[in-house]
Amino acid sequence: NIELICPATISKINYRPDSSPELELGDGRILSAKVLVAADGAQSRVRQTVGLGVTSWDYQQHALVIYIDTDYEQKDITWQRFVASGPQAFLPLTGHYGSIVWYNSPDEVNRLKALSFDDLKDELVAAFPACLGKVNAVLGTASFPLTRRHAQSYVKQGVVLVGDAAHTINPLAGQGVNIGLLDAAALAEVLLEASQQGLNIGDINVLKRYEKMRRTENLKMMTVMDVFYNVFSNDILPVKFLRNLGLGLAERILPAKHKVMRGAMGLEGKLPKLARGVHII
């Protein structure tokens, strides 16, 4: 019972007499529901329209994403390292394809994007280690600025933010997807419980249960990623020494290593039932 309306733009959001949201699309169609879930990305039109503010700052770096064809068939291994200009990462895709994420200054990213694909391939070969395999071709590029955003509130009467509409996180460890999925799991749990209790699922007090479950947890993860970003991008000798010492200890102390790995998979903290494998229906 899902209808996909695409493409579509939001013209305005109104409230009906029962305080439920009513969405007017650019083509004049009117949609109404008990609750409007804003999962429309970092520049969320819903968030802006209903007046939910954000706190944000710029990391003064851009990320260049490069889609490549490689000599090796890729496996489920992600590679990342830290250099003076910022992190570099390799993400495996299907077959011989992979995705390079290259952090750098906005000027340098713009310079790299302006190169032909052949010249960009030469830059990749010079900048990335040979262990990733031969790069046969660059197939496409995209870039985006690194900006941290966090909604000052996730909810309003009849409206709730999830995923990038609620928060954008430093993509250092790929946690943006994880915490977005945890948002969705928590919201499903809250709405189902409210429905079973005979409550209005769009009521602000119901939606605040979701916000209570997720906002602090997301803030913790955002802060941890900022600490990692600053520590691993720092070449001051005492910081490098402590960083290497910490990594060495984490590698040798299995419980610590296990906890770090679970955290990187989004399996630590106060998890919603679905993330713990508990059926909610």
Backbone as JSON, one array per atom type, in Angstrom:
{
  "sequence": "NIELICPATISKINYRPDSSPELELGDGRILSAKVLVAADGAQSRVRQTVGLGVTSWDYQQHALVIYIDTDYEQKDITWQRFVASGPQAFLPLTGHYGSIVWYNSPDEVNRLKALSFDDLKDELVAAFPACLGKVNAVLGTASFPLTRRHAQSYVKQGVVLVGDAAHTINPLAGQGVNIGLLDAAALAEVLLEASQQGLNIGDINVLKRYEKMRRTENLKMMTVMDVFYNVFSNDILPVKFLRNLGLGLAERILPAKHKVMRGAMGLEGKLPKLARGVHII",
  "N": [[0.82, -1.21, 0.0], [1.91, 1.24, -0.8], [2.45, 4.28, -2.37], [4.41, 5.75, -4.78], [5.38, 8.96, -5.43], [6.92, 10.68, -7.75], [8.87, 12.63, -9.94], [8.59, 15.17, -7.35], [7.73, 18.21, -5.72], [7.7, 20.2, -2.73], [5.27, 22.51, -1.93], [3.92, 23.83, 0.2], [3.35, 23.39, 3.75], [0.67, 22.71, 5.73], [-1.52, 22.83, 8.62], [-4.21, 20.84, 9.63], [-7.52, 21.18, 11.18], [-7.46, 19.21, 13.21], [-4.85, 19.2, 13.95], [-3.15, 17.65, 12.43], [-0.69, 17.12, 9.84], [-0.75, 18.64, 6.58], [0.16, 18.33, 3.33], [1.08, 20.25, 0.6], [1.74, 19.78, -2.73], [3.93, 20.74, -5.47], [2.5, 20.48, -7.84], [-0.04, 20.96, -7.1], [-1.43, 18.93, -5.83], [-2.82, 17.56, -2.82], [-1.75, 16.12, 0.15], [-2.4, 14.26, 3.06], [-1.85, 13.22, 6.45], [-1.43, 11.44, 9.58], [1.1, 11.69, 10.57], [4.04, 13.2, 9.35], [6.92, 12.1, 7.94], [10.07, 13.28, 7.71], [12.44, 12.48, 5.61], [14.2, 13.53, 3.84], [16.84, 14.26, 3.34], [19.99, 16.14, 3.77], [19.56, 18.83, 3.14], [16.95, 19.24, 3.9], [13.77, 19.97, 2.82], [11.35, 19.77, 4.12], [12.08, 20.07, 6.83], [13.02, 22.73, 6.79], [10.7, 24.08, 5.98], [8.85, 23.7, 8.06], [10.15, 24.99, 10.06], [12.15, 23.94, 11.78], [15.11, 24.37, 13.32], [18.73, 24.22, 12.75], [21.95, 23.4, 14.11], [25.14, 24.07, 12.94], [28.38, 23.5, 11.41], [31.22, 24.11, 9.27], [33.66, 21.87, 8.05], [35.76, 22.8, 6.6], [36.76, 21.34, 4.52], [36.47, 19.38, 1.51], [34.96, 16.45, 0.12], [35.99, 14.29, -2.35], [34.52, 12.05, -4.46], [35.25, 9.2, -6.25], [34.5, 7.09, -8.82], [35.66, 3.99, -9.78], [37.22, 1.6, -12.02], [38.81, -1.38, -11.34], [41.77, -3.5, -11.28], [41.65, -5.74, -9.69], [39.21, -8.09, -8.5], [36.82, -6.93, -6.3], [36.62, -7.29, -2.73], [34.83, -7.67, 0.4], [36.07, -5.51, 1.89], [36.99, -2.59, 3.44], [39.15, 0.14, 3.05], [41.2, 2.54, 4.68], [43.12, 5.48, 5.25], [45.15, 8.05, 6.84], [46.36, 11.11, 5.84], [48.39, 14.12, 5.45], [46.74, 15.96, 4.12], [44.23, 15.08, 4.68], [41.78, 12.42, 5.32], [41.87, 9.38, 3.35], [40.01, 7.06, 1.51], [38.96, 3.79, 0.5], [36.3, 2.16, -0.95], [34.77, -0.89, -1.46], [32.92, -2.05, -4.29], [30.62, -3.89, -6.35], [31.96, -6.67, -8.21], [34.66, -5.68, -10.21], [34.67, -3.08, -9.46], [35.04, 0.0, -7.63], [34.98, 2.57, -5.09], [36.53, 5.59, -4.52], [37.17, 7.75, -1.84], [38.21, 10.9, -1.28], [39.51, 13.13, 0.79], [40.09, 16.63, 0.89], [41.33, 20.02, 0.5], [38.95, 22.58, -0.46], [39.85, 23.96, -2.8], [41.77, 22.2, -3.88], [40.22, 19.92, -4.39], [38.49, 20.96, -6.32], [40.37, 21.43, -8.32], [41.2, 18.81, -8.92], [38.78, 17.74, -9.84], [38.5, 19.12, -12.19], [40.23, 17.93, -13.93], [40.89, 15.73, -16.72], [39.5, 12.4, -17.01], [41.53, 10.54, -17.47], [43.84, 11.92, -16.63], [43.16, 12.31, -13.98], [43.16, 9.69, -13.11], [45.92, 9.2, -13.17], [46.73, 10.88, -11.07], [45.5, 9.57, -8.95], [46.9, 7.13, -8.93], [49.39, 8.06, -8.13], [48.84, 9.03, -5.59], [47.62, 7.07, -4.02], [48.1, 3.87, -2.37], [49.77, 1.01, -3.87], [48.73, -1.41, -3.1], [46.01, -1.47, -3.34], [45.48, -2.27, -5.83], [45.64, -2.16, -9.45], [44.4, 0.72, -11.07], [42.17, 0.76, -13.57], [40.47, 2.52, -14.92], [38.91, 5.73, -14.53], [35.58, 6.27, -13.85], [33.63, 8.05, -13.08], [32.82, 11.04, -11.19], [32.14, 12.86, -8.15], [31.46, 15.45, -5.77], [31.38, 16.88, -2.45], [30.83, 19.29, 0.16], [32.19, 19.05, 3.48], [30.19, 19.12, 6.12], [28.94, 19.6, 9.34], [25.81, 19.03, 10.71], [23.11, 19.45, 12.98], [19.88, 18.95, 13.94], [18.04, 21.18, 15.97], [15.78, 20.38, 17.19], [14.12, 17.28, 16.76], [11.48, 16.94, 16.25], [8.1, 18.05, 15.67], [4.7, 19.0, 16.13], [3.05, 16.45, 14.53], [5.14, 16.1, 12.72], [8.29, 14.63, 11.96], [11.81, 14.23, 12.04], [14.24, 12.24, 10.36], [17.33, 10.45, 9.79], [19.59, 12.02, 7.48], [18.16, 14.37, 7.36], [17.84, 15.05, 9.98], [20.42, 15.04, 10.98], [23.77, 15.51, 9.92], [26.8, 13.89, 9.62], [30.34, 13.69, 10.14], [31.77, 11.9, 7.51], [33.69, 10.04, 8.1], [33.89, 7.33, 9.18], [31.83, 6.1, 7.94], [29.39, 6.27, 9.32], [27.03, 7.63, 8.98], [24.94, 6.35, 7.52], [24.42, 4.2, 9.24], [23.46, 5.42, 11.67], [21.25, 6.66, 10.66], [19.63, 4.48, 9.91], [19.2, 3.44, 12.45], [17.68, 5.51, 13.51], [15.33, 5.15, 11.97], [14.54, 2.6, 12.85], [14.03, 3.11, 15.56], [11.96, 4.99, 15.36], [9.94, 3.47, 14.11], [9.44, 1.63, 16.15], [8.46, 3.31, 18.21], [6.16, 4.48, 17.01], [4.6, 2.21, 16.48], [4.14, 1.2, 19.09], [2.7, 3.37, 20.16], [0.44, 3.33, 18.52], [-0.65, 0.84, 19.21], [-1.37, 1.44, 21.78], [-3.48, 3.06, 21.38], [-3.06, 5.73, 20.89], [-2.63, 8.97, 19.33], [-0.53, 8.91, 16.68], [0.81, 11.05, 15.65], [1.01, 12.89, 17.63], [2.72, 15.35, 19.53], [3.88, 14.6, 21.95], [4.13, 11.85, 21.71], [5.93, 11.69, 19.56], [8.13, 12.85, 20.73], [9.11, 10.81, 22.28], [10.54, 9.28, 20.5], [12.51, 11.18, 19.79], [13.82, 11.4, 22.24], [14.95, 8.87, 22.42], [16.84, 8.93, 20.34], [18.26, 11.4, 19.88], [20.33, 12.11, 21.75], [21.96, 9.83, 21.53], [22.76, 10.04, 18.84], [24.16, 12.44, 18.95], [26.3, 11.69, 20.56], [27.66, 9.89, 18.81], [28.31, 11.65, 16.73], [30.07, 13.35, 18.05], [32.13, 11.57, 18.76], [33.08, 10.91, 16.18], [34.05, 13.41, 15.4], [36.14, 13.71, 17.23], [37.8, 11.57, 16.44], [38.38, 12.45, 13.84], [39.83, 14.85, 14.31], [41.95, 13.9, 15.87], [43.21, 11.96, 14.2], [43.9, 13.49, 12.04], [45.93, 15.01, 12.86], [49.27, 16.0, 13.1], [51.01, 16.54, 15.15], [53.63, 15.57, 17.24], [53.33, 14.46, 20.0], [50.58, 13.89, 19.95], [50.41, 12.09, 17.81], [51.94, 10.02, 18.89], [50.38, 9.19, 21.13], [48.08, 8.46, 19.77], [48.96, 6.29, 18.15], [49.77, 4.59, 20.19], [47.32, 4.1, 21.46], [45.92, 2.79, 19.37], [47.52, 0.53, 19.1], [47.18, -0.72, 21.59], [44.42, -1.21, 21.49], [44.35, -3.07, 19.44], [45.61, -5.23, 20.61], [44.22, -5.81, 22.93], [41.61, -7.73, 23.19], [38.82, -7.5, 24.1], [38.55, -4.68, 24.05], [39.06, -4.16, 21.35], [36.92, -5.55, 20.22], [34.77, -4.06, 21.19], [35.22, -1.58, 19.98], [34.88, -2.33, 17.3], [32.19, -3.13, 17.31], [31.04, -0.7, 17.92], [31.72, 0.72, 15.6], [30.09, -0.57, 13.83], [27.67, 0.35, 14.58], [26.43, -0.88, 16.74], [26.51, -0.42, 19.43], [25.58, 1.25, 22.52], [22.33, 2.67, 23.37], [20.17, 0.78, 21.9], [17.47, 0.54, 19.53], [14.72, -1.84, 19.48], [14.53, -3.31, 17.04], [17.14, -3.17, 16.08], [18.36, -4.8, 17.84], [17.51, -7.23, 17.14], [14.97, -7.89, 17.95], [11.66, -8.72, 17.44], [9.03, -6.52, 16.6], [6.47, -6.7, 15.81]],
  "CA": [[0.0, 0.0, 0.0], [2.8, 2.4, -0.9], [2.41, 4.98, -3.65], [5.58, 6.58, -4.99], [5.11, 10.15, -6.22], [8.26, 11.16, -8.08], [9.4, 13.69, -9.07], [7.61, 16.01, -6.67], [8.28, 19.28, -4.89], [6.8, 20.67, -1.68], [4.89, 23.91, -2.03], [3.72, 24.32, 1.57], [2.84, 22.44, 4.74], [-0.34, 23.33, 6.59], [-2.09, 21.96, 9.66], [-5.67, 20.74, 9.63], [-8.08, 21.49, 12.51], [-7.08, 18.21, 14.21], [-3.4, 19.37, 14.14], [-2.37, 16.74, 11.59], [-0.08, 17.88, 8.75], [-1.29, 18.56, 5.23], [1.26, 18.67, 2.44], [0.69, 20.68, -0.73], [2.83, 19.58, -3.68], [4.07, 21.77, -6.48], [1.49, 20.32, -8.89], [-1.35, 21.26, -6.52], [-1.99, 17.82, -5.07], [-2.82, 17.69, -1.36], [-1.57, 14.87, 0.87], [-2.57, 14.44, 4.5], [-1.54, 12.03, 7.24], [-1.29, 11.74, 11.0], [2.49, 12.09, 10.82], [4.88, 13.4, 8.17], [8.3, 11.72, 8.24], [11.02, 13.99, 6.84], [13.65, 11.71, 5.32], [14.54, 14.15, 2.56], [18.24, 14.62, 3.19], [20.65, 17.19, 4.55], [18.93, 20.12, 2.84], [15.53, 18.9, 4.05], [12.76, 20.99, 2.55], [10.34, 19.66, 5.18], [12.65, 20.7, 8.03], [13.05, 24.18, 6.59], [9.34, 24.61, 5.86], [8.17, 23.71, 9.37], [10.89, 25.86, 10.96], [13.03, 23.25, 12.73], [16.44, 24.91, 13.07], [19.9, 23.35, 12.88], [23.26, 23.92, 14.5], [26.04, 23.49, 11.95], [29.65, 24.16, 11.09], [31.93, 23.59, 8.11], [34.97, 21.3, 8.36], [36.77, 23.42, 5.72], [37.25, 20.34, 3.57], [35.51, 18.73, 0.63], [35.24, 15.04, -0.19], [35.87, 13.94, -3.76], [34.17, 10.64, -4.62], [35.68, 8.79, -7.59], [34.05, 5.74, -9.18], [36.76, 3.44, -10.57], [37.31, 0.19, -12.45], [40.11, -1.84, -10.84], [42.3, -4.76, -11.82], [41.25, -6.83, -8.8], [37.8, -8.21, -8.1], [36.79, -6.37, -4.95], [36.04, -8.08, -1.65], [34.13, -6.84, 1.38], [37.08, -4.89, 2.76], [37.12, -1.14, 3.29], [40.49, 0.6, 3.4], [41.26, 3.97, 4.98], [44.33, 5.97, 5.9], [45.14, 9.48, 7.12], [47.55, 11.84, 5.38], [48.37, 15.51, 5.89], [45.63, 16.7, 3.51], [42.96, 14.55, 5.17], [41.62, 10.98, 5.12], [41.66, 8.77, 2.04], [39.31, 5.8, 1.74], [38.56, 2.97, -0.64], [35.1, 1.39, -0.63], [34.54, -1.88, -2.52], [31.59, -2.22, -4.88], [30.51, -5.22, -6.95], [32.9, -7.0, -9.28], [35.95, -4.99, -10.24], [34.43, -1.65, -9.26], [35.25, 0.53, -6.29], [34.75, 4.0, -4.91], [37.55, 6.3, -3.75], [36.75, 8.99, -1.18], [39.46, 11.65, -1.12], [39.31, 14.4, 1.49], [41.12, 17.61, 0.61], [40.84, 21.39, 0.56], [38.03, 22.86, -1.57], [40.58, 24.33, -4.02], [42.39, 21.01, -4.45], [39.15, 19.08, -4.93], [38.06, 21.59, -7.58], [41.43, 21.19, -9.31], [41.13, 17.41, -9.32], [37.55, 17.53, -10.61], [38.64, 19.74, -13.51], [41.1, 17.1, -14.75], [40.28, 14.65, -17.5], [39.49, 11.15, -16.25], [42.85, 9.91, -17.59], [44.77, 12.64, -15.76], [42.76, 12.03, -12.6], [43.65, 8.34, -12.81], [47.35, 9.33, -12.86], [46.81, 11.47, -9.73], [45.13, 8.5, -8.02], [48.01, 6.18, -8.86], [50.47, 8.7, -7.38], [48.44, 9.37, -4.22], [47.1, 5.93, -3.27], [49.05, 2.76, -2.37], [49.62, -0.01, -4.91], [48.04, -2.59, -2.56], [44.6, -1.44, -3.74], [45.36, -2.82, -7.17], [45.74, -1.23, -10.56], [43.19, 1.44, -11.48], [42.06, 0.7, -15.03], [39.8, 3.7, -15.46], [37.99, 6.53, -13.72], [34.29, 6.2, -14.53], [32.76, 9.16, -12.71], [33.22, 11.77, -9.98], [31.19, 13.76, -7.48], [32.1, 16.04, -4.59], [30.48, 17.57, -1.53], [31.51, 19.88, 1.31], [32.0, 18.36, 4.75], [29.5, 20.01, 7.05], [28.21, 18.95, 10.44], [24.52, 19.65, 11.03], [22.28, 18.72, 13.93], [18.63, 19.66, 14.18], [17.86, 21.58, 17.36], [14.72, 19.47, 17.62], [13.78, 16.32, 15.72], [10.03, 16.75, 16.13], [7.1, 19.1, 15.81], [3.4, 18.35, 16.03], [2.77, 15.8, 13.26], [6.32, 16.06, 11.84], [9.46, 14.04, 12.62], [13.0, 14.15, 11.19], [15.09, 11.05, 10.47], [18.48, 10.41, 8.89], [20.32, 13.26, 7.2], [17.3, 15.52, 7.65], [18.04, 15.36, 11.39], [21.83, 15.16, 11.32], [24.82, 15.06, 9.0], [27.94, 13.54, 10.44], [31.58, 13.5, 9.38], [31.66, 10.56, 6.92], [34.96, 9.37, 8.38], [33.77, 5.87, 9.36], [30.6, 5.63, 7.31], [28.35, 6.09, 10.34], [25.79, 8.33, 8.64], [23.91, 5.37, 7.17], [24.07, 3.42, 10.43], [22.6, 6.13, 12.62], [19.97, 6.89, 9.99], [18.85, 3.25, 10.05], [18.78, 3.36, 13.85], [16.55, 6.44, 13.61], [14.14, 4.52, 11.39], [14.14, 1.51, 13.73], [13.45, 3.7, 16.77], [10.67, 5.61, 15.03], [8.98, 2.38, 13.9], [9.1, 1.09, 17.48], [7.64, 4.29, 18.94], [4.86, 4.63, 16.37], [3.82, 0.98, 16.68], [3.69, 1.17, 20.48], [1.66, 4.38, 20.33], [-0.76, 2.85, 17.84], [-1.2, -0.24, 20.03], [-1.92, 2.05, 22.98], [-4.61, 3.87, 20.99], [-2.67, 7.14, 20.89], [-2.42, 9.64, 18.05], [0.9, 8.74, 16.41], [1.4, 12.34, 15.3], [1.03, 13.79, 18.79], [4.08, 15.8, 19.84], [4.41, 13.84, 23.09], [4.53, 10.55, 21.18], [7.13, 11.88, 18.75], [9.25, 13.18, 21.62], [9.7, 9.55, 22.74], [11.56, 8.97, 19.49], [13.62, 12.13, 19.94], [14.56, 11.04, 23.46], [15.72, 7.67, 22.13], [17.86, 9.04, 19.32], [19.05, 12.63, 19.73], [21.57, 12.03, 22.54], [22.8, 8.79, 20.93], [23.36, 10.59, 17.62], [25.14, 13.45, 19.35], [27.5, 10.95, 21.0], [28.38, 9.39, 17.65], [28.86, 12.8, 16.02], [31.21, 13.83, 18.83], [33.21, 10.59, 18.6], [33.65, 11.07, 14.85], [34.83, 14.65, 15.4], [37.38, 13.43, 17.95], [38.63, 10.76, 15.54], [38.81, 13.3, 12.72], [40.85, 15.77, 14.78], [43.13, 13.16, 16.33], [43.91, 11.29, 13.11], [44.37, 14.48, 11.08], [46.89, 15.83, 13.59], [50.64, 15.49, 12.97], [51.82, 16.92, 16.31], [54.26, 14.32, 17.68], [52.69, 13.82, 21.16], [49.27, 13.37, 19.54], [50.68, 10.89, 17.0], [52.4, 8.96, 19.8], [49.23, 8.68, 21.89], [47.19, 7.81, 18.81], [49.53, 4.98, 17.8], [49.72, 3.77, 21.4], [45.93, 3.67, 21.64], [45.58, 1.79, 18.35], [48.24, -0.69, 19.42], [46.51, -1.37, 22.72], [43.12, -1.7, 21.04], [44.59, -4.25, 18.62], [46.07, -6.33, 21.46], [43.23, -6.11, 23.98], [40.48, -8.18, 22.37], [37.54, -6.87, 24.46], [38.54, -3.3, 23.56], [38.93, -4.24, 19.89], [35.55, -5.98, 19.93], [33.87, -2.94, 21.48], [35.42, -0.59, 18.92], [34.27, -2.86, 16.08], [30.74, -3.05, 17.46], [30.7, 0.72, 17.8], [31.83, 1.1, 14.19], [28.94, -1.16, 13.12], [26.45, 0.92, 15.11], [25.8, -1.88, 17.6], [26.72, -0.06, 20.82], [24.68, 2.29, 22.99], [20.94, 2.3, 23.58], [19.68, 0.4, 20.58], [16.06, 0.16, 19.41], [14.49, -3.28, 19.47], [14.84, -3.91, 15.74], [18.6, -3.27, 15.96], [18.77, -5.9, 18.72], [16.94, -8.47, 16.63], [13.7, -8.16, 18.62], [10.5, -8.45, 16.59], [8.1, -5.57, 17.22], [5.11, -6.99, 15.33]],
  "C": [[0.86, 1.26, 0.0], [2.68, 2.98, -2.3], [3.63, 5.9, -3.73], [5.21, 7.73, -5.91], [6.46, 10.81, -6.51], [8.33, 11.46, -9.58], [8.28, 14.5, -8.43], [8.34, 17.07, -5.86], [7.23, 19.71, -3.87], [6.53, 22.15, -1.87], [4.7, 24.52, -0.64], [3.23, 23.18, 2.45], [1.9, 23.19, 5.66], [-0.76, 22.33, 7.66], [-3.61, 22.01, 9.57], [-6.2, 21.03, 11.03], [-7.71, 20.49, 13.59], [-5.58, 18.19, 14.47], [-2.56, 18.36, 13.36], [-1.84, 17.52, 10.38], [-0.76, 17.62, 7.4], [-0.23, 19.13, 4.28], [0.71, 19.06, 1.07], [1.89, 20.57, -1.66], [2.83, 20.67, -4.74], [3.03, 21.69, -7.58], [0.07, 20.53, -8.37], [-1.99, 20.13, -5.75], [-1.84, 18.04, -3.57], [-2.7, 16.3, -0.75], [-1.72, 15.15, 2.36], [-2.3, 13.12, 5.21], [-1.47, 12.43, 8.7], [0.12, 12.21, 11.33], [3.24, 12.16, 9.49], [6.32, 13.11, 8.57], [9.21, 12.4, 7.22], [12.29, 13.16, 6.73], [14.22, 12.21, 4.0], [15.92, 14.79, 2.54], [18.7, 15.84, 3.95], [20.03, 18.56, 4.34], [17.4, 20.01, 2.95], [14.59, 20.08, 3.86], [11.68, 20.97, 3.64], [10.84, 20.36, 6.44], [12.63, 22.21, 7.93], [11.64, 24.77, 6.61], [8.64, 24.69, 7.2], [8.96, 24.48, 10.43], [11.68, 25.16, 12.04], [14.47, 23.65, 12.41], [17.54, 23.88, 13.24], [21.08, 24.13, 13.44], [24.27, 23.27, 13.57], [27.38, 24.21, 11.92], [30.33, 23.4, 9.96], [33.29, 23.06, 8.55], [36.1, 21.88, 7.52], [37.46, 22.39, 4.82], [36.11, 19.88, 2.69], [35.92, 17.27, 0.48], [35.0, 14.83, -1.68], [35.62, 12.43, -3.85], [34.45, 10.25, -6.07], [35.29, 7.33, -7.82], [35.07, 5.14, -10.14], [36.54, 1.98, -10.95], [38.71, -0.27, -12.08], [40.51, -3.18, -11.45], [41.84, -5.96, -11.0], [39.73, -6.88, -8.67], [37.72, -7.84, -6.62], [36.12, -7.32, -3.96], [35.42, -7.12, -0.63], [35.1, -6.24, 2.39], [37.15, -3.41, 2.43], [38.49, -0.72, 3.8], [40.46, 2.1, 3.67], [42.61, 4.31, 5.6], [44.23, 7.49, 6.04], [46.46, 10.08, 6.68], [47.37, 13.31, 5.75], [47.17, 16.28, 5.34], [44.27, 16.23, 3.99], [42.85, 13.06, 4.89], [41.48, 10.6, 3.64], [41.02, 7.4, 2.29], [39.01, 5.11, 0.42], [37.4, 2.09, -0.21], [34.83, 0.4, -1.76], [33.09, -1.86, -3.0], [31.55, -3.62, -5.51], [31.56, -5.42, -8.03], [34.23, -6.29, -9.13], [35.82, -3.49, -9.93], [34.63, -1.25, -7.8], [34.99, 2.02, -6.28], [35.85, 4.57, -4.02], [36.9, 7.53, -3.12], [38.02, 9.71, -0.75], [39.14, 12.99, -0.48], [40.44, 15.36, 1.11], [40.51, 19.01, 0.73], [39.88, 21.63, -0.59], [38.75, 23.19, -2.87], [41.19, 23.1, -4.69], [41.35, 20.07, -5.04], [38.64, 19.65, -6.25], [39.09, 21.38, -8.68], [41.35, 19.75, -9.83], [39.9, 17.14, -10.18], [37.66, 18.08, -12.02], [39.51, 18.92, -14.45], [40.29, 16.15, -15.63], [40.33, 13.37, -16.68], [40.85, 10.45, -16.33], [43.87, 10.59, -16.68], [44.44, 12.4, -14.29], [43.22, 10.64, -12.18], [45.14, 8.39, -12.45], [47.55, 9.92, -11.46], [46.49, 10.41, -8.67], [46.29, 7.53, -7.83], [49.15, 6.75, -8.02], [50.13, 8.86, -5.91], [48.03, 8.17, -3.38], [48.05, 4.75, -3.39], [48.72, 1.69, -3.41], [48.83, -1.23, -4.43], [46.56, -2.61, -2.93], [44.39, -2.01, -5.13], [45.41, -1.74, -8.23], [44.38, -0.59, -10.85], [43.15, 1.44, -13.0], [41.46, 1.96, -15.62], [39.01, 4.41, -14.37], [36.68, 6.62, -14.5], [33.36, 7.36, -14.2], [33.25, 9.81, -11.43], [32.04, 12.56, -9.43], [31.92, 14.34, -6.28], [31.05, 16.72, -3.73], [31.29, 18.17, -0.39], [31.23, 19.09, 2.56], [31.42, 19.34, 5.75], [28.8, 19.18, 8.11], [26.93, 19.74, 10.69], [23.81, 18.79, 12.07], [21.04, 19.54, 14.21], [18.47, 19.96, 15.67], [16.7, 20.83, 18.01], [14.4, 18.55, 16.46], [12.28, 16.3, 15.42], [9.27, 18.07, 16.27], [5.76, 18.38, 15.7], [3.18, 17.79, 14.63], [3.96, 15.65, 12.32], [7.51, 15.51, 12.61], [10.6, 13.92, 11.6], [13.75, 12.85, 11.43], [16.26, 11.18, 9.51], [19.13, 11.77, 8.7], [19.46, 14.51, 7.38], [17.46, 15.98, 9.09], [19.49, 15.65, 11.72], [22.7, 14.79, 10.13], [26.1, 14.97, 9.8], [29.18, 13.46, 9.56], [31.6, 12.08, 8.83], [32.87, 9.68, 7.15], [34.85, 7.85, 8.44], [32.46, 5.34, 8.8], [29.44, 5.45, 8.25], [27.03, 6.77, 9.99], [24.65, 7.39, 8.31], [23.45, 4.61, 8.41], [23.12, 4.17, 11.36], [21.27, 6.51, 11.98], [19.06, 5.68, 10.08], [18.36, 3.06, 11.48], [17.63, 4.33, 14.13], [15.26, 5.77, 13.14], [13.62, 3.4, 12.28], [13.47, 2.05, 14.99], [12.09, 4.3, 16.49], [9.6, 4.55, 14.81], [8.51, 1.81, 15.23], [8.15, 2.02, 18.22], [6.25, 4.4, 18.34], [3.99, 3.39, 16.55], [3.29, 0.91, 18.1], [2.57, 2.17, 20.72], [0.35, 3.94, 19.7], [-1.44, 1.75, 18.65], [-1.84, 0.29, 21.31], [-3.12, 2.96, 22.67], [-4.32, 5.36, 20.96], [-2.56, 7.67, 19.47], [-0.93, 9.6, 17.74], [1.58, 10.04, 16.01], [1.48, 13.31, 16.46], [2.47, 14.11, 19.17], [4.69, 14.99, 20.98], [4.83, 12.42, 22.69], [5.85, 10.68, 20.42], [8.35, 12.23, 19.59], [9.88, 11.92, 22.22], [10.81, 9.12, 21.79], [12.76, 9.89, 19.65], [14.47, 11.8, 21.16], [15.44, 9.82, 23.23], [16.95, 7.96, 21.27], [18.75, 10.28, 19.4], [20.37, 12.54, 20.5], [22.51, 10.98, 21.96], [23.49, 9.3, 19.66], [24.43, 11.62, 17.94], [26.43, 12.79, 19.83], [28.33, 10.49, 19.8], [29.02, 10.54, 16.86], [30.11, 13.32, 16.73], [32.4, 12.88, 18.7], [33.87, 10.73, 17.23], [34.48, 12.34, 14.74], [36.16, 14.45, 16.11], [38.33, 12.62, 17.07], [39.21, 11.61, 14.42], [39.96, 14.21, 13.15], [42.12, 15.05, 15.22], [43.91, 12.57, 15.16], [44.4, 12.26, 12.04], [45.46, 15.36, 11.68], [48.28, 15.2, 13.52], [51.55, 15.94, 14.1], [52.34, 15.63, 16.96], [53.61, 13.7, 18.92], [51.33, 13.21, 20.82], [49.45, 12.09, 18.72], [51.1, 9.72, 17.88], [51.23, 8.34, 20.55], [48.25, 7.95, 20.98], [47.69, 6.41, 18.48], [49.52, 4.03, 19.0], [48.31, 3.22, 21.61], [45.51, 2.61, 20.64], [46.27, 0.46, 18.64], [47.6, -1.45, 20.56], [45.18, -1.96, 22.31], [43.26, -2.98, 20.22], [44.92, -5.46, 19.49], [45.04, -6.74, 22.5], [41.92, -6.46, 23.28], [39.14, -7.58, 22.79], [37.43, -5.43, 23.97], [38.35, -3.27, 22.04], [37.5, -4.6, 19.5], [34.57, -4.83, 20.13], [33.98, -1.86, 20.41], [34.74, -1.04, 17.63], [32.75, -2.8, 16.15], [30.27, -1.6, 17.35], [30.72, 1.18, 16.36], [30.69, 0.53, 13.36], [27.61, -0.61, 13.63], [25.71, 0.0, 16.05], [26.06, -1.62, 19.08], [25.74, 1.04, 21.21], [23.27, 1.76, 23.2], [20.28, 2.04, 22.24], [18.18, 0.14, 20.6], [15.92, -1.35, 19.25], [14.88, -3.94, 18.15], [16.34, -4.1, 15.55], [19.16, -4.37, 16.86], [18.18, -7.23, 18.28], [15.63, -8.86, 17.27], [12.56, -7.8, 17.68], [9.53, -7.52, 17.32], [6.67, -5.77, 16.74], [4.79, -8.45, 15.64]]
}
